[in-house]
Amino acid sequence: MEQVKIGIIGGSGLYKMEALKDVEEVQIDTPFGAPSDALILGTLDGTRVAFLARHGRNHTLMPSELPFRANIYAMKSLGVEYLISASAVGSLKAEAKPLDMVVPDQFIDRTKNRVSTFFGEGLVAHIAFGDPVCPQLAGILADAIASLNLSDVTLHRGGTYVCMEGPAFSTKAESNLYRSWGATVIGMTNLPEAKLAREAEIAYATLALVTDYDCWHPDHDSVTVEMVIQNLTKNAVNAQQVIRETVRRISENPPASDAHSALKYAIITPLDKAPAATKDRLSLLLQKYL
């Protein structure tokens, strides 16, 4: 199978990359089932990348239904070392306006029904997750946004992404609670991806695309689904420019990342004591430690 170093996960509104050339769809079977959709291999300004529509190309998967493990495992099986994840979010701060872009550096987990680890069944690992995104990759992503001078877009470097279960949006009480915690944006998908990418030793960063103010905002009632869809569409156009520039920068100067050796001191179970079936299922992740 063709190997690529850069992966892109597209969220709500970003179901394909228009600029991809020499496109090939690949169906990847994983020990954790099928990914959200076929992975799209293509060339972006001379660099081969892998693209996956997180919710499926027709948005048929709810956040709680996403096969997170299969998605990240599939990227790993293609050789991906850097993963850019685009995600529609609501804003928890007045200064993060609709159409703005946030590159979060922290997460708060409010999910309930997600499997966010590849490990278990006789093999225990505890990754370090104090810095849940790769600072080097996030820096390249933010620099790419800044360099493009997109109209209507303000860049916010850093910030906290609250990952909620969904599919319903927050209550006002919840929204105000998250604001009291100092959180910046809220979404439903990125934290399990970030944890699994770290276990898979893939550098991960989130491009959070603000579509609306969460329900805390006094003007929220004036926000309609139609407006949110319009913002999703504008965000998707802007995101594609950002991703192209980010891919160009990564391919010219691939950054070193602590994520690339995240399992080195994380595996607690002696590998010679772990069940063979478990080691076999995780051989893609464990191969350099076996």
Phi and psi restraints in degrees (value plus and minus 20) as a CYANA .aco file:
   2 GLU   PHI     -78.5   -38.5
   2 GLU   PSI     120.0   160.0
   3 GLN   PHI    -127.4   -87.4
   3 GLN   PSI     115.1   155.1
   4 VAL   PHI    -152.1  -112.1
   4 VAL   PSI     134.8   174.8
   5 LYS   PHI    -119.1   -79.1
   5 LYS   PSI     -38.8     1.2
   6 ILE   PHI    -139.0   -99.0
   6 ILE   PSI     106.6   146.6
   7 GLY   PHI    -135.3   -95.3
   7 GLY   PSI     131.2   171.2
   8 ILE   PHI    -152.1  -112.1
   8 ILE   PSI     107.7   147.7
   9 ILE   PHI    -131.0   -91.0
   9 ILE   PSI     102.5   142.5
  10 GLY   PHI    -119.6   -79.6
  10 GLY   PSI     113.2   153.2
  11 GLY   PHI    -117.8   -77.8
  11 GLY   PSI    -174.3  -134.3
  12 SER   PHI     -73.9   -33.9
  12 SER   PSI     104.7   144.7
  13 GLY   PHI      72.2   112.2
  13 GLY   PSI     -41.4    -1.4
  14 LEU   PHI    -133.6   -93.6
  14 LEU   PSI      65.1   105.1
  15 TYR   PHI    -121.8   -81.8
  15 TYR   PSI     -29.9    10.1
  16 LYS   PHI    -178.4  -138.4
  16 LYS   PSI     141.9   181.9
  17 MET   PHI    -127.6   -87.6
  17 MET   PSI      91.5   131.5
  18 GLU   PHI     -82.3   -42.3
  18 GLU   PSI     -51.1   -11.1
  19 ALA   PHI    -103.6   -63.6
  19 ALA   PSI     -23.6    16.4
  20 LEU   PHI     -87.3   -47.3
  20 LEU   PSI     115.4   155.4
  21 LYS   PHI    -135.8   -95.8
  21 LYS   PSI     143.8   183.8
  22 ASP   PHI      29.9    69.9
  22 ASP   PSI      33.7    73.7
  23 VAL   PHI    -101.2   -61.2
  23 VAL   PSI     119.1   159.1
  24 GLU   PHI    -156.9  -116.9
  24 GLU   PSI     110.7   150.7
  25 GLU   PHI    -111.3   -71.3
  25 GLU   PSI     113.3   153.3
  26 VAL   PHI    -144.6  -104.6
  26 VAL   PSI     111.0   151.0
  27 GLN   PHI    -113.0   -73.0
  27 GLN   PSI     102.1   142.1
  28 ILE   PHI    -136.5   -96.5
  28 ILE   PSI     105.1   145.1
  29 ASP   PHI    -114.3   -74.3
  29 ASP   PSI     115.8   155.8
  30 THR   PHI    -145.3  -105.3
  30 THR   PSI     143.9   183.9
  31 PRO   PHI     -83.0   -43.0
  31 PRO   PSI     -28.7    11.3
  32 PHE   PHI    -133.7   -93.7
  32 PHE   PSI       1.7    41.7
  33 GLY   PHI      73.2   113.2
  33 GLY   PSI    -186.8  -146.8
  34 ALA   PHI    -107.9   -67.9
  34 ALA   PSI     125.5   165.5
  35 PRO   PHI     -86.0   -46.0
  35 PRO   PSI     157.7   197.7
  36 SER   PHI     -79.0   -39.0
  36 SER   PSI     -49.0    -9.0
  37 ASP   PHI    -185.3  -145.3
  37 ASP   PSI     156.2   196.2
  38 ALA   PHI     -80.7   -40.7
  38 ALA   PSI     125.3   165.3
  39 LEU   PHI    -105.8   -65.8
  39 LEU   PSI     119.9   159.9
  40 ILE   PHI    -123.3   -83.3
  40 ILE   PSI      96.1   136.1
  41 LEU   PHI    -114.8   -74.8
  41 LEU   PSI     112.8   152.8
  42 GLY   PHI    -180.3  -140.3
  42 GLY   PSI     152.1   192.1
  43 THR   PHI    -125.2   -85.2
  43 THR   PSI     106.0   146.0
  44 LEU   PHI    -135.5   -95.5
  44 LEU   PSI      82.5   122.5
  45 ASP   PHI      31.1    71.1
  45 ASP   PSI      24.0    64.0
  46 GLY   PHI      73.8   113.8
  46 GLY   PSI     -27.4    12.6
  47 THR   PHI    -132.2   -92.2
  47 THR   PSI     110.2   150.2
  48 ARG   PHI     -96.9   -56.9
  48 ARG   PSI     112.5   152.5
  49 VAL   PHI    -156.1  -116.1
  49 VAL   PSI     144.7   184.7
  50 ALA   PHI    -136.2   -96.2
  50 ALA   PSI     111.2   151.2
  51 PHE   PHI    -139.6   -99.6
  51 PHE   PSI     118.7   158.7
  52 LEU   PHI    -154.1  -114.1
  52 LEU   PSI     109.9   149.9
  53 ALA   PHI    -101.2   -61.2
  53 ALA   PSI      92.0   132.0
  54 ARG   PHI     -76.4   -36.4
  54 ARG   PSI     -61.9   -21.9
  55 HIS   PHI    -117.8   -77.8
  55 HIS   PSI      -7.6    32.4
  56 GLY   PHI      65.6   105.6
  56 GLY   PSI     133.6   173.6
  57 ARG   PHI     -86.5   -46.5
  57 ARG   PSI     -40.0     0.0
  58 ASN   PHI    -128.2   -88.2
  58 ASN   PSI      -2.7    37.3
  59 HIS   PHI      30.5    70.5
  59 HIS   PSI      44.1    84.1
  60 THR   PHI    -126.1   -86.1
  60 THR   PSI     -23.6    16.4
  61 LEU   PHI    -133.8   -93.8
  61 LEU   PSI     106.7   146.7
  62 MET   PHI     -92.7   -52.7
  62 MET   PSI     138.9   178.9
  63 PRO   PHI     -72.1   -32.1
  63 PRO   PSI     -62.4   -22.4
  64 SER   PHI     -91.0   -51.0
  64 SER   PSI     -35.7     4.3
  65 GLU   PHI    -114.8   -74.8
  65 GLU   PSI     -24.6    15.4
  66 LEU   PHI     -86.7   -46.7
  66 LEU   PSI     114.0   154.0
  67 PRO   PHI    -102.9   -62.9
  67 PRO   PSI      49.7    89.7
  68 PHE   PHI     -74.1   -34.1
  68 PHE   PSI     -65.0   -25.0
  69 ARG   PHI     -84.5   -44.5
  69 ARG   PSI     -63.4   -23.4
  70 ALA   PHI     -83.0   -43.0
  70 ALA   PSI     -59.5   -19.5
  71 ASN   PHI     -82.7   -42.7
  71 ASN   PSI     -67.4   -27.4
  72 ILE   PHI     -92.3   -52.3
  72 ILE   PSI     -59.7   -19.7
  73 TYR   PHI     -81.2   -41.2
  73 TYR   PSI     -60.7   -20.7
  74 ALA   PHI     -82.5   -42.5
  74 ALA   PSI     -63.1   -23.1
  75 MET   PHI     -80.8   -40.8
  75 MET   PSI     -63.9   -23.9
  76 LYS   PHI     -81.4   -41.4
  76 LYS   PSI     -59.7   -19.7
  77 SER   PHI     -86.2   -46.2
  77 SER   PSI     -41.9    -1.9
  78 LEU   PHI    -106.7   -66.7
  78 LEU   PSI     -22.7    17.3
  79 GLY   PHI      72.0   112.0
  79 GLY   PSI      -9.5    30.5
  80 VAL   PHI     -82.9   -42.9
  80 VAL   PSI     112.1   152.1
  81 GLU   PHI    -134.6   -94.6
  81 GLU   PSI     -40.1    -0.1
  82 TYR   PHI    -151.3  -111.3
  82 TYR   PSI     107.8   147.8
  83 LEU   PHI    -146.3  -106.3
  83 LEU   PSI      99.6   139.6
  84 ILE   PHI    -122.9   -82.9
  84 ILE   PSI     103.1   143.1
  85 SER   PHI    -135.3   -95.3
  85 SER   PSI      93.9   133.9
  86 ALA   PHI    -113.3   -73.3
  86 ALA   PSI     117.2   157.2
  87 SER   PHI    -168.9  -128.9
  87 SER   PSI     111.5   151.5
  88 ALA   PHI     -94.9   -54.9
  88 ALA   PSI     116.4   156.4
  89 VAL   PHI    -158.5  -118.5
  89 VAL   PSI     139.3   179.3
  90 GLY   PHI    -115.3   -75.3
  90 GLY   PSI     131.8   171.8
  91 SER   PHI    -115.3   -75.3
  91 SER   PSI     118.6   158.6
  92 LEU   PHI    -127.1   -87.1
  92 LEU   PSI     -16.6    23.4
  93 LYS   PHI    -152.4  -112.4
  93 LYS   PSI     118.5   158.5
  94 ALA   PHI     -77.5   -37.5
  94 ALA   PSI     -54.9   -14.9
  95 GLU   PHI     -95.3   -55.3
  95 GLU   PSI     -36.9     3.1
  96 ALA   PHI    -112.7   -72.7
  96 ALA   PSI      74.2   114.2
  97 LYS   PHI    -109.1   -69.1
  97 LYS   PSI     138.0   178.0
  98 PRO   PHI     -72.1   -32.1
  98 PRO   PSI     117.6   157.6
  99 LEU   PHI      63.8   103.8
  99 LEU   PSI     -31.3     8.7
 100 ASP   PHI     -88.9   -48.9
 100 ASP   PSI     143.7   183.7
 101 MET   PHI    -141.9  -101.9
 101 MET   PSI     112.3   152.3
 102 VAL   PHI    -137.9   -97.9
 102 VAL   PSI     115.2   155.2
 103 VAL   PHI    -131.3   -91.3
 103 VAL   PSI      70.2   110.2
 104 PRO   PHI     -86.0   -46.0
 104 PRO   PSI     132.2   172.2
 105 ASP   PHI    -138.9   -98.9
 105 ASP   PSI     -21.2    18.8
 106 GLN   PHI    -160.9  -120.9
 106 GLN   PSI     138.5   178.5
 107 PHE   PHI    -151.7  -111.7
 107 PHE   PSI     131.0   171.0
 108 ILE   PHI    -142.9  -102.9
 108 ILE   PSI     110.3   150.3
 109 ASP   PHI    -114.9   -74.9
 109 ASP   PSI      94.4   134.4
 110 ARG   PHI    -139.1   -99.1
 110 ARG   PSI       0.6    40.6
 111 THR   PHI    -103.2   -63.2
 111 THR   PSI     140.4   180.4
 112 LYS   PHI    -146.6  -106.6
 112 LYS   PSI     -49.4    -9.4
 113 ASN   PHI    -142.0  -102.0
 113 ASN   PSI      15.5    55.5
 114 ARG   PHI    -135.9   -95.9
 114 ARG   PSI     119.9   159.9
 115 VAL   PHI    -113.1   -73.1
 115 VAL   PSI      94.9   134.9
 116 SER   PHI    -135.5   -95.5
 116 SER   PSI       5.3    45.3
 117 THR   PHI    -165.1  -125.1
 117 THR   PSI     128.5   168.5
 118 PHE   PHI    -103.6   -63.6
 118 PHE   PSI     -35.8     4.2
 119 PHE   PHI    -110.4   -70.4
 119 PHE   PSI     156.7   196.7
 120 GLY   PHI      99.0   139.0
 120 GLY   PSI    -197.0  -157.0
 121 GLU   PHI      33.8    73.8
 121 GLU   PSI      29.6    69.6
 122 GLY   PHI      75.9   115.9
 122 GLY   PSI     -20.2    19.8
 123 LEU   PHI    -156.5  -116.5
 123 LEU   PSI      95.5   135.5
 124 VAL   PHI    -129.7   -89.7
 124 VAL   PSI     114.3   154.3
 125 ALA   PHI    -161.9  -121.9
 125 ALA   PSI     122.9   162.9
 126 HIS   PHI    -146.2  -106.2
 126 HIS   PSI      80.4   120.4
 127 ILE   PHI     -95.1   -55.1
 127 ILE   PSI     130.5   170.5
 128 ALA   PHI     -93.3   -53.3
 128 ALA   PSI     112.5   152.5
 129 PHE   PHI    -158.8  -118.8
 129 PHE   PSI      -0.2    39.8
 130 GLY   PHI     -78.2   -38.2
 130 GLY   PSI     -58.9   -18.9
 131 ASP   PHI    -132.5   -92.5
 131 ASP   PSI      74.4   114.4
 132 PRO   PHI     -97.3   -57.3
 132 PRO   PSI     -31.0     9.0
 133 VAL   PHI    -137.2   -97.2
 133 VAL   PSI     138.6   178.6
 134 CYS   PHI     -95.5   -55.5
 134 CYS   PSI      97.6   137.6
 135 PRO   PHI     -80.9   -40.9
 135 PRO   PSI     -56.2   -16.2
 136 GLN   PHI     -86.9   -46.9
 136 GLN   PSI     -65.8   -25.8
 137 LEU   PHI     -87.6   -47.6
 137 LEU   PSI     -61.0   -21.0
 138 ALA   PHI     -82.0   -42.0
 138 ALA   PSI     -57.5   -17.5
 139 GLY   PHI     -84.4   -44.4
 139 GLY   PSI     -62.3   -22.3
 140 ILE   PHI     -83.6   -43.6
 140 ILE   PSI     -62.3   -22.3
 141 LEU   PHI     -81.4   -41.4
 141 LEU   PSI     -67.6   -27.6
 142 ALA   PHI     -84.9   -44.9
 142 ALA   PSI     -61.1   -21.1
 143 ASP   PHI     -82.2   -42.2
 143 ASP   PSI     -57.5   -17.5
 144 ALA   PHI     -83.2   -43.2
 144 ALA   PSI     -63.7   -23.7
 145 ILE   PHI     -80.7   -40.7
 145 ILE   PSI     -67.8   -27.8
 146 ALA   PHI     -80.3   -40.3
 146 ALA   PSI     -57.3   -17.3
 147 SER   PHI     -90.3   -50.3
 147 SER   PSI     -40.3    -0.3
 148 LEU   PHI    -107.7   -67.7
 148 LEU   PSI     -37.0     3.0
 149 ASN   PHI      27.9    67.9
 149 ASN   PSI      32.6    72.6
 150 LEU   PHI     -89.4   -49.4
 150 LEU   PSI     115.5   155.5
 151 SER   PHI     -89.9   -49.9
 151 SER   PSI     126.6   166.6
 152 ASP   PHI      50.9    90.9
 152 ASP   PSI     -19.3    20.7
 153 VAL   PHI    -134.1   -94.1
 153 VAL   PSI     104.5   144.5
 154 THR   PHI    -127.3   -87.3
 154 THR   PSI     114.5   154.5
 155 LEU   PHI    -107.9   -67.9
 155 LEU   PSI     114.9   154.9
 156 HIS   PHI    -138.7   -98.7
 156 HIS   PSI      88.7   128.7
 157 ARG   PHI    -103.0   -63.0
 157 ARG   PSI     101.6   141.6
 158 GLY   PHI      62.3   102.3
 158 GLY   PSI     150.1   190.1
 159 GLY   PHI     115.2   155.2
 159 GLY   PSI     145.5   185.5
 160 THR   PHI    -129.6   -89.6
 160 THR   PSI     109.0   149.0
 161 TYR   PHI    -121.9   -81.9
 161 TYR   PSI      97.4   137.4
 162 VAL   PHI    -104.6   -64.6
 162 VAL   PSI     103.4   143.4
 163 CYS   PHI    -122.4   -82.4
 163 CYS   PSI      90.8   130.8
 164 MET   PHI    -121.9   -81.9
 164 MET   PSI     145.7   185.7
 165 GLU   PHI     -92.9   -52.9
 165 GLU   PSI     -68.2   -28.2
 166 GLY   PHI      52.7    92.7
 166 GLY   PSI    -190.8  -150.8
 167 PRO   PHI     -99.8   -59.8
 167 PRO   PSI     -32.5     7.5
 168 ALA   PHI     -87.9   -47.9
 168 ALA   PSI     130.3   170.3
 169 PHE   PHI     -97.4   -57.4
 169 PHE   PSI     156.9   196.9
 170 SER   PHI     -87.9   -47.9
 170 SER   PSI     136.2   176.2
 171 THR   PHI     -98.0   -58.0
 171 THR   PSI     143.8   183.8
 172 LYS   PHI     -82.7   -42.7
 172 LYS   PSI     -57.0   -17.0
 173 ALA   PHI     -82.8   -42.8
 173 ALA   PSI     -63.5   -23.5
 174 GLU   PHI     -83.9   -43.9
 174 GLU   PSI     -65.6   -25.6
 175 SER   PHI     -78.8   -38.8
 175 SER   PSI     -64.1   -24.1
 176 ASN   PHI     -89.4   -49.4
 176 ASN   PSI     -51.7   -11.7
 177 LEU   PHI     -82.2   -42.2
 177 LEU   PSI     -67.7   -27.7
 178 TYR   PHI     -84.0   -44.0
 178 TYR   PSI     -54.8   -14.8
 179 ARG   PHI     -84.7   -44.7
 179 ARG   PSI     -58.1   -18.1
 180 SER   PHI     -87.3   -47.3
 180 SER   PSI     -43.2    -3.2
 181 TRP   PHI    -100.2   -60.2
 181 TRP   PSI     -27.2    12.8
 182 GLY   PHI      66.0   106.0
 182 GLY   PSI      -6.8    33.2
 183 ALA   PHI     -90.4   -50.4
 183 ALA   PSI     134.6   174.6
 184 THR   PHI    -122.1   -82.1
 184 THR   PSI     -66.6   -26.6
 185 VAL   PHI    -158.8  -118.8
 185 VAL   PSI     144.5   184.5
 186 ILE   PHI    -154.8  -114.8
 186 ILE   PSI     116.0   156.0
 187 GLY   PHI    -168.4  -128.4
 187 GLY   PSI    -192.7  -152.7
 188 MET   PHI    -145.9  -105.9
 188 MET   PSI     -13.7    26.3
 189 THR   PHI    -152.7  -112.7
 189 THR   PSI     -47.3    -7.3
 190 ASN   PHI    -100.8   -60.8
 190 ASN   PSI     -45.6    -5.6
 191 LEU   PHI     -85.2   -45.2
 191 LEU   PSI     -65.8   -25.8
 192 PRO   PHI     -79.8   -39.8
 192 PRO   PSI     -57.5   -17.5
 193 GLU   PHI     -80.2   -40.2
 193 GLU   PSI     -65.6   -25.6
 194 ALA   PHI     -83.4   -43.4
 194 ALA   PSI     -61.7   -21.7
 195 LYS   PHI     -85.2   -45.2
 195 LYS   PSI     -65.7   -25.7
 196 LEU   PHI     -89.8   -49.8
 196 LEU   PSI     -57.5   -17.5
 197 ALA   PHI     -82.1   -42.1
 197 ALA   PSI     -59.9   -19.9
 198 ARG   PHI     -83.3   -43.3
 198 ARG   PSI     -64.0   -24.0
 199 GLU   PHI     -82.5   -42.5
 199 GLU   PSI     -52.3   -12.3
 200 ALA   PHI    -105.2   -65.2
 200 ALA   PSI     -16.7    23.3
 201 GLU   PHI      39.5    79.5
 201 GLU   PSI      21.6    61.6
 202 ILE   PHI    -130.5   -90.5
 202 ILE   PSI     110.0   150.0
 203 ALA   PHI     -87.8   -47.8
 203 ALA   PSI     113.0   153.0
 204 TYR   PHI    -151.9  -111.9
 204 TYR   PSI     118.3   158.3
 205 ALA   PHI    -165.0  -125.0
 205 ALA   PSI     129.8   169.8
 206 THR   PHI    -127.6   -87.6
 206 THR   PSI     111.1   151.1
 207 LEU   PHI    -121.8   -81.8
 207 LEU   PSI      80.7   120.7
 208 ALA   PHI    -112.9   -72.9
 208 ALA   PSI     100.6   140.6
 209 LEU   PHI    -127.1   -87.1
 209 LEU   PSI      92.8   132.8
 210 VAL   PHI     -97.1   -57.1
 210 VAL   PSI     103.7   143.7
 211 THR   PHI    -122.4   -82.4
 211 THR   PSI     -46.2    -6.2
 212 ASP   PHI    -184.9  -144.9
 212 ASP   PSI     147.6   187.6
 213 TYR   PHI    -104.6   -64.6
 213 TYR   PSI     117.8   157.8
 214 ASP   PHI     -82.8   -42.8
 214 ASP   PSI     154.6   194.6
 215 CYS   PHI     -87.6   -47.6
 215 CYS   PSI     -26.1    13.9
 216 TRP   PHI     -84.2   -44.2
 216 TRP   PSI     -45.9    -5.9
 217 HIS   PHI     -94.9   -54.9
 217 HIS   PSI     112.6   152.6
 218 PRO   PHI     -79.8   -39.8
 218 PRO   PSI     -46.0    -6.0
 219 ASP   PHI    -112.5   -72.5
 219 ASP   PSI     -11.7    28.3
 220 HIS   PHI     -80.3   -40.3
 220 HIS   PSI     -53.1   -13.1
 221 ASP   PHI     -82.3   -42.3
 221 ASP   PSI     -40.5    -0.5
 222 SER   PHI    -103.1   -63.1
 222 SER   PSI     -26.0    14.0
 223 VAL   PHI    -103.1   -63.1
 223 VAL   PSI     102.3   142.3
 224 THR   PHI    -128.1   -88.1
 224 THR   PSI     141.7   181.7
 225 VAL   PHI     -76.9   -36.9
 225 VAL   PSI     -57.9   -17.9
 226 GLU   PHI     -79.5   -39.5
 226 GLU   PSI     -63.0   -23.0
 227 MET   PHI     -84.3   -44.3
 227 MET   PSI     -62.1   -22.1
 228 VAL   PHI     -81.8   -41.8
 228 VAL   PSI     -62.6   -22.6
 229 ILE   PHI     -83.1   -43.1
 229 ILE   PSI     -60.8   -20.8
 230 GLN   PHI     -80.4   -40.4
 230 GLN   PSI     -62.5   -22.5
 231 ASN   PHI     -87.7   -47.7
 231 ASN   PSI     -59.1   -19.1
 232 LEU   PHI     -76.9   -36.9
 232 LEU   PSI     -62.9   -22.9
 233 THR   PHI     -86.0   -46.0
 233 THR   PSI     -65.2   -25.2
 234 LYS   PHI     -83.5   -43.5
 234 LYS   PSI     -63.2   -23.2
 235 ASN   PHI     -78.4   -38.4
 235 ASN   PSI     -61.3   -21.3
 236 ALA   PHI     -83.7   -43.7
 236 ALA   PSI     -60.0   -20.0
 237 VAL   PHI     -84.1   -44.1
 237 VAL   PSI     -67.5   -27.5
 238 ASN   PHI     -83.0   -43.0
 238 ASN   PSI     -61.6   -21.6
 239 ALA   PHI     -81.4   -41.4
 239 ALA   PSI     -57.9   -17.9
 240 GLN   PHI     -84.5   -44.5
 240 GLN   PSI     -58.3   -18.3
 241 GLN   PHI     -83.6   -43.6
 241 GLN   PSI     -63.6   -23.6
 242 VAL   PHI     -83.2   -43.2
 242 VAL   PSI     -64.2   -24.2
 243 ILE   PHI     -84.7   -44.7
 243 ILE   PSI     -61.1   -21.1
 244 ARG   PHI     -78.4   -38.4
 244 ARG   PSI     -66.8   -26.8
 245 GLU   PHI     -87.3   -47.3
 245 GLU   PSI     -57.8   -17.8
 246 THR   PHI     -85.3   -45.3
 246 THR   PSI     -64.8   -24.8
 247 VAL   PHI     -80.0   -40.0
 247 VAL   PSI     -62.0   -22.0
 248 ARG   PHI     -79.3   -39.3
 248 ARG   PSI     -64.9   -24.9
 249 ARG   PHI     -87.8   -47.8
 249 ARG   PSI     -60.0   -20.0
 250 ILE   PHI     -84.8   -44.8
 250 ILE   PSI     -64.6   -24.6
 251 SER   PHI     -87.0   -47.0
 251 SER   PSI     -51.1   -11.1
 252 GLU   PHI     -94.7   -54.7
 252 GLU   PSI     -52.8   -12.8
 253 ASN   PHI    -169.8  -129.8
 253 ASN   PSI      56.6    96.6
 254 PRO   PHI     -80.8   -40.8
 254 PRO   PSI     104.0   144.0
 255 PRO   PHI     -98.2   -58.2
 255 PRO   PSI     128.5   168.5
 256 ALA   PHI     -91.4   -51.4
 256 ALA   PSI     124.5   164.5
 257 SER   PHI    -161.3  -121.3
 257 SER   PSI     115.3   155.3
 258 ASP   PHI     -80.3   -40.3
 258 ASP   PSI     -45.3    -5.3
 259 ALA   PHI     -80.1   -40.1
 259 ALA   PSI     -48.8    -8.8
 260 HIS   PHI     -89.4   -49.4
 260 HIS   PSI     -30.3     9.7
 261 SER   PHI    -150.6  -110.6
 261 SER   PSI      12.2    52.2
 262 ALA   PHI     -83.5   -43.5
 262 ALA   PSI     -46.7    -6.7
 263 LEU   PHI    -107.9   -67.9
 263 LEU   PSI     -26.6    13.4
 264 LYS   PHI     -74.0   -34.0
 264 LYS   PSI     -63.6   -23.6
 265 TYR   PHI    -136.0   -96.0
 265 TYR   PSI      -3.8    36.2
 266 ALA   PHI    -115.8   -75.8
 266 ALA   PSI     -44.8    -4.8
 267 ILE   PHI    -101.5   -61.5
 267 ILE   PSI      98.7   138.7
 268 ILE   PHI    -108.9   -68.9
 268 ILE   PSI     -61.3   -21.3
 269 THR   PHI     -92.5   -52.5
 269 THR   PSI     108.9   148.9
 270 PRO   PHI     -78.2   -38.2
 270 PRO   PSI     107.8   147.8
 271 LEU   PHI     -83.0   -43.0
 271 LEU   PSI     -46.5    -6.5
 272 ASP   PHI     -95.3   -55.3
 272 ASP   PSI     -29.5    10.5
 273 LYS   PHI    -121.4   -81.4
 273 LYS   PSI     -29.0    11.0
 274 ALA   PHI     -98.4   -58.4
 274 ALA   PSI     127.9   167.9
 275 PRO   PHI     -79.7   -39.7
 275 PRO   PSI     119.5   159.5
 276 ALA   PHI     -79.2   -39.2
 276 ALA   PSI     -59.0   -19.0
 277 ALA   PHI     -83.9   -43.9
 277 ALA   PSI     -58.8   -18.8
 278 THR   PHI     -87.8   -47.8
 278 THR   PSI     -64.7   -24.7
 279 LYS   PHI     -82.2   -42.2
 279 LYS   PSI     -57.2   -17.2
 280 ASP   PHI     -85.4   -45.4
 280 ASP   PSI     -63.3   -23.3
 281 ARG   PHI     -83.5   -43.5
 281 ARG   PSI     -53.6   -13.6
 282 LEU   PHI    -123.8   -83.8
 282 LEU   PSI      -3.5    36.5
 283 SER   PHI     -79.2   -39.2
 283 SER   PSI     -52.3   -12.3
 284 LEU   PHI     -81.0   -41.0
 284 LEU   PSI     -56.8   -16.8
 285 LEU   PHI    -103.4   -63.4
 285 LEU   PSI     -50.0   -10.0
 286 LEU   PHI    -116.8   -76.8
 286 LEU   PSI     -27.5    12.5
 287 GLN   PHI     -74.4   -34.4
 287 GLN   PSI     -55.8   -15.8
 288 LYS   PHI    -102.0   -62.0
 288 LYS   PSI     -25.0    15.0
 289 TYR   PHI    -128.9   -88.9
 289 TYR   PSI     -31.2     8.8
